Amino acid sequence: MFDFLIIGGGLIGLLTAKELQKTGANIAVIEKNSPGKQATWAAGGILSPMRPWYYSEPVNAISSISQSIYQQLSIELRDETGIDPEWLPSGMLVLHDNEMTQAIEWCEQHHSPIKVLTTEELKTQFNHLTPQKKSAIYRPDVATIRPHKLLAALNQFLANNGVTFYNDQEAQKLNINNQAITSVQLEETTLNAGEYIVCSGAWSPNLLPELAEKPNITPVKGQMICFPPTAIANKSMVMDGNRYIIPRKDGRMVVGSTREQTGFDASTTQSAFKALKEFAQQLYPALSHVEPDAHWAGLRPASPDSIPYICRVEPYKNLSLNAGHYRNGIVTAPASAELMVDLLLNKNTKIDPKPYEIKR
Ligand SMILES: Cc1cc2nc3c(=O)[nH]c(=O)nc-3n(C[C@H](O)[C@H](O)[C@H](O)COP(=O)(O)OP(=O)(O)OC[C@H]3O[C@@H](n4cnc5c(N)ncnc54)[C@H](O)[C@@H]3O)c2cc1C
């Protein structure tokens, strides 16, 4: 019997396991594929909501705590496993933002550095960019991480520290007795634990028992492409509308993303490939003769207000949920895991847990 059973081995499940592992508890993670092959694997790894001034305080509160954790987390994982999650303080350039006043006010209120760059400054400081007709916002303190490396490092860290993995095993249902979960049904066996935590991303509502309060989580597909390493020197991230380009340490450039309501279909399309490629080549003329060498898609676990569900699931005594992080599940993951574990251990929480409950 385990102390804690986590269902879902994406970033949210793995960081929840890491936080629990600090208590010396006996933990298992059940993952229907291999860990981290879904939304987390597909993500860009931007460590900020794209435009935090458009988001509610509960989203910004957990983002801000996570941002203060990420660099140290990345160093810890690199030192313990030899796998570098590539935390990179790349800065973020925001083009064509209509709410510049709102953005400046938000950054000032939240002590987040911001500069407004004129078209001349853009030309000299970002000389690989197509000349711009409007001034732009630059946020020097925004960082990125490389999700698949973060996942690889976390998996190794957790395995080294005694967490048990049930990979390629789907949790089919939760068995119940008297408003308590008694076990998780896998194809060939059942597993028991004191506490059960659903971290199954977009699939989370499917697993909750009939009487449970239901979170409003739906899949929203995002497609990305990647250019091979080039000599483009400026390593800042660039955002324009809903699209962005993220530089990697090895010179690759990741371009995202689409937002599509296609249910659980995570296939890629030629039209998205073409649109993302044209966007990148228009912004960086040096890419116009370079062909992207990768194209993928993932399903974001969307909640209607972008606020994740991090809470106990009524009426069950030992069931919790950490899911629904939508577009911000990488940046909000460390603080989401902390909040979840504080609730599980009945400890004081750093932030008010109310906004993250199912009933809100
Ligand atoms: C294209 C794209 C770009 C993104 N970019 C960013 C970004 O730059 N920054 C950012 O902060 N966020 C970004 N996101 C959002 C972020 O990726 C997600 O919010 C986050 O990864 C959600 O993590 P998760 O662990 O909840 O979900 P997932 O990573 O999807 O993990 C859930 C896991 O549960 C498993 N599972 C489901 N059901 C079961 C079951 N019954 N039994 C066992 N296992 C099960 C799944 O196989 C999966 O591995 C992006 C998302 C996409 C798609």
The ligand as a Gaussian input file, in Angstrom:
#p B3LYP/6-31G(d) Opt

LIG

0 1
 C        1.566000      23.676000     -27.767000
 C        1.578000      23.974000     -26.300000
 C        2.422000      24.966000     -25.816000
 C        2.448000      25.259000     -24.456000
 N        3.339000      26.187000     -23.998000
 C        3.386000      26.469000     -22.675000
 C        4.341000      27.388000     -22.178000
 O        5.176000      27.910000     -22.928000
 N        4.328000      27.675000     -20.847000
 C        3.430000      27.105000     -19.983000
 O        3.445000      27.435000     -18.793000
 N        2.534000      26.192000     -20.436000
 C        2.492000      25.867000     -21.751000
 N        1.585000      24.954000     -22.220000
 C        0.616000      24.369000     -21.282000
 C        1.233000      23.198000     -20.504000
 O        1.891000      22.356000     -21.384000
 C        0.162000      22.437000     -19.749000
 O       -0.660000      23.300000     -18.993000
 C        0.833000      21.440000     -18.770000
 O        1.802000      20.682000     -19.435000
 C       -0.198000      20.541000     -18.140000
 O        0.499000      19.545000     -17.434000
 P       -0.249000      18.270000     -16.886000
 O        0.744000      17.442000     -16.175000
 O       -1.477000      18.709000     -16.156000
 O       -0.806000      17.568000     -18.211000
 P       -0.111000      16.512000     -19.192000
 O        1.289000      16.885000     -19.481000
 O       -1.036000      16.310000     -20.332000
 O       -0.040000      15.214000     -18.296000
 C       -1.187000      14.482000     -17.938000
 C       -0.774000      13.026000     -17.968000
 O       -1.821000      12.200000     -17.455000
 C       -1.797000      10.988000     -18.184000
 N       -3.104000      10.362000     -18.010000
 C       -4.316000      10.827000     -18.401000
 N       -5.297000       9.975000     -18.059000
 C       -4.681000       8.925000     -17.436000
 C       -5.152000       7.715000     -16.870000
 N       -6.455000       7.388000     -16.857000
 N       -4.242000       6.838000     -16.342000
 C       -2.934000       7.150000     -16.330000
 N       -2.425000       8.286000     -16.873000
 C       -3.285000       9.160000     -17.407000
 C       -1.522000      11.432000     -19.620000
 O       -1.025000      10.372000     -20.404000
 C       -0.495000      12.545000     -19.382000
 O        0.841000      12.076000     -19.472000
 C        1.570000      24.593000     -23.561000
 C        0.757000      23.569000     -24.045000
 C        0.766000      23.248000     -25.397000
 C       -0.102000      22.127000     -25.897000

